[in-house]
Amino acid sequence: MLTANSNAESIMKTNYVVSFNAHDTFCMVKVNDILITDNTDATQGNYIVSKTISSLLNNGANTLSVTMPSDSLKNNMWCSATIKEINNQTTLVGVKLIVEDKEIKPDENFHSSKVDYFGSSPRANSTEEGMLEITKTFLVKDLPDWNWTKGRPITDKDIPQVKAFYQSLQEAFKQQDLDKIYEMTKGMWEILAKEQGSTPQKMWDSMNFKKFFEQGYRYSPVDWNEYELNSYMNGRLFRYEVGYGRISPIEIQTPNGDFFSLDPYLSIIDGKVIVVR
C-alpha cells in the first residue's frame, strides 16, 4: 500500500497506483506481465486492494492486465483494475472482466478504451491453464531512470551467474547474516523507498528479518527443478519463480509450515547480477 512519510528522502514528480477489485471470483492483476497481486485467500464477496507500481513501469507504453479462471462461472462474478497517477488524481486506464450467461466478457463500459488483447492467458500452457486475460496499454512519463532500465537482456549464458547469486543469498539466510542479506538486497530497499517516499533503512526495517529468525523461521533448501527463470521488460528484469503465484526460491519456514518468501527482481548491470526491485 502507498504510505506517506514525513521523513521521506524525496517526493517523486509522478507516482502510479493500481487498484484491484474482485467480486466472488479469483483474479490476478499484472502490469507489464509482472504479477502485482491476486486474491487467493479472499475469493468470496468483495475484495479491494491498492498497490504502488511506479518502479515496475518505464516511461512510455506499459500494459495492465486482469486474468480470471474460466471454470465454475456464475453470473455477477467480476474483477477490475485501474491505474491512477496519484499526484494529480488522474485515472489512466481501467480493465474489467464480467460474467454474463456463464461467459467471461470484457466490460466495454468500464473506462472505455481500446482493448489490446482478450483471450487465453499467455501462460495458459503452464501455470495459468484455463484462464482468460484482458490487456490494455497505457502511457506514463516523468518517472526516474530506474536501475533496471540500464540492465541488459538476460541470456542462457547468464544462468550460472544468476544461480550463483541466488545460492549466495540463500546461504546468507541460512547463516542468518542480516548484514549480508541487506547488502545483497539493498537495491530493493532503495527503489521501494524512492517509490513510496521513505528511506531504504525504513523499508528494510519494515521486513524485520531479525524477528522472523527469533520466531523460529529457518532457511528452506531449494529444489531447482521446481523453478523456472522468467524475464520481463525485454529481459532487463528477471527472477526464478514457481506456480501461478510466482513464488521465489528465497524462502524461510517454521517447523509447522508457516513460511515467508523474499521475491526480488534481478538485473544484469555492468556484468553483475544485482537486486533492483
N, C-alpha and C positions, 0 to 999 in steps of 0.2 A: 504494500500500500504506500501511497505517496505520503511523506511526512515532511513537516516544516521544522526548521531548526534555527534557533536564534544565533547559534554559533557556527552557522554554515560557512564553508570556505568561500562559496560564490553562488550566485543565482544565475542559472542558465538563461540565455535570451529566449529560447523556446524549450518547452518540455511537453512530452506527449504521454497520454494515459489511455489504456484500453479498459473499457468497462464491459463486463461479461454478465449476461443474464440468461438463465435457463429455467424451463418450467417442465417438470415431470419427465425429464429425459437426461441421459448422459450426453455431454458435448465437450468438445475441445476447441480452444481458440489458439490460432497460430498467427504469428507475424513473420513474414519472410520465411515461412515454413518452420520457424522455430516455435516449439510448443511453449505457450505462455502460461496457460492454466487449463484445468478441467474440473469437473465437479463429481469425481469418482465417489466421494463419500456423501453426496447430497443430491441424489437424483429424483427425490420426491419433493413436490411443491416448488417454490421459487428459490432460486439461488442467484446471488448478486455479489460480484467482487470487482474491484478495480486495481490495476497494477501499472506502475510506471514502466515504459518500454523504450525510452529515448535511446539508451545505449545499444539497442538492437536494431536501430534504424540508420540508414545512410541518407545524406542529402540527395534529394531526387525521388525516384519512384520506389515504393515499397508495397507490400501486399498484406492484406488482412483476410484471414480465412476462418470459417467455422465448420466443424466436422461433426456429423451426427450418425449413429448407427441406424441401419435401415431395417432392423428386425423389431418385433414386439411393438409395432406402431399403434398409436391410438390418437384420435382427434384431440386437438388442443395441446399437444406437445410442441414445444418450440425452443429455440435458443438464438441469441443475438449477441452481437458485439459492435461497439462503436469506438472510434478513436477521436480523442479531443486534444487540442492544443490548450493546455490549462492556463497559460498566462493571459490569453485573451478570450478563453472560453469558446473557442471555435471548434465545432464538430466537423472533422474532415471526411469521414466515411463511416458507413454502417452496413452490416450484413445481418440477415436473419433467415433462418430456416424454420418452416412451419409444417405441421402435418394436417392435411385435409384429405378426407376419404381414405385414410390409411396410406397416404402417399406423401413423401417429403417434397416440398417445393420451396423455392426462394420466395420471400415476401417482397413483392415488387413495389409495395407502398412504403417500405421501411427505408428511409434515407435513399430514395430512388436515385440510382446512378448505374452506370454500365456494370454488368456482371462479367468479369473476365473469364470465369470458369464455374461450371456447375456439373458435377458428375462424381464418379467414383474417386475416393481419396487417392492421391498419387502414391500412397503407401498401402494400397489395397492388396497388393501381393505379399505383404509381410505383416506388419503389426496392426494395420487398420483394415483388415478384411471386412467387407460388407458395410463399409461406411461411405457416406456421401459428403461432399465438401463443396462449399461455395467460396469464391475468392473475388475480391475487388482490389484494384490498385489505388493508391493514394500518394500524394506528393508532400514532402516535408522540406524545410530549409532552415538555415541558421543553426544547425547542430554543430557541436565541436567535431574536430577530426579525431574520432576515437582511435585508440591504438590499433585495433584490429583492421582498420581501413588501410593501414600501412603494411599489413601482412601479405605474404604471397600465397597463392593457392597450394594446398597440400597435395602431395603426390604419394604413390605407393612407396617410393624410396624413403619417405619420411617416417614410415610406420615404426621402424625400430627405435628411432629417436623419441617418437611420441610415447611408445610403450615404456621406454626407459624413464621418461618424465613421470608417468603415472606410478611406476614402481617406486621411484624415489619419494613421491608424495605419500604413497601408501606406507612406506617404511617410516616416514615421519609420524603418521598416525599410529602405527604400531608402537613406536617408541614414545608416543605422547609428547613429542617435541614441539611445543607451541611456537617457539621462536622460528623453527624451520617451516612449520605449516604456514605461519604468517608470511614469511619471506617468499615462499614459493607461490602463494596465492594473493600477494598484495595487489596485483593488477585488478583483481575482482573488487577489493575494498575501495580502491582508488576510483574506479569508474562508477561504482554504485554511489559513492559519496558525492561525486560531481552530479550525477543524475538526480539524487534525492536531496541535495542541498545540505550535506552533512560533512563529516570528516572521515578519512579512512580508518582512523583508530576507533571511532564510534561505531562504524559499520562492523569492524572486526569484533569489537567487544559485544555487539548485539548477538553474535552467534554463541558466545560463552562456551567454547570447547572445553575449557577447564572444568566447568560444571558437568558437562557430559561425561568426562572421564571420571570425575568424582562419583557420579551416579552409576558407574559400572559399565559404561559403553566402551567397547574394545574394538580394535581393528578386526575387520572381516576379510578373510582371504578371498581372492577373486578367481573365478573360473573364466578365463578369457574367451573360451569358446561360446559363452553366452552373449557376448557383447559384439556390437558392430560399430565401426567408425563411420559417423555421419558428418557431413560437412554442409555449411551454409554460407550464404553471401559469396557465392562463386569460389568456395573453397577457402576463404580467408578466416572463417570461424569453423571450428570442428570440435568434436568430443566423442568418446566412446559412450554408447547408450544401449539399453535393453528394454524391450516392451513398448507398448503404446505410451506409457508414462515417461519413457526415455530416461530411465534410472541410471545413475552414474556408478562406475566401479568403486568410487571413493565412498566407502560406507563403514559406519561403526554401529555395533549392535550390543544389546544386552542379552544375558542368557535366556530371558523369557521371550525373546524375539522382537522387542522394540528396536527400531533402527533409525538412523539419521544418515542421509547421504548429502555430500557436497557435490554440486553439479557445475563445475567450472567449464567455461568455454575457453578454448586454446587457440592460439595463432602462432605462426612462424614468422618472426621478425628478426632481421639481421642474422638469419640462420639458426636462431634459438627458438625452442618451444617454450612459450610463456602463457600464463593465465592472463586473459584480457577482460573477462567478464564472469 
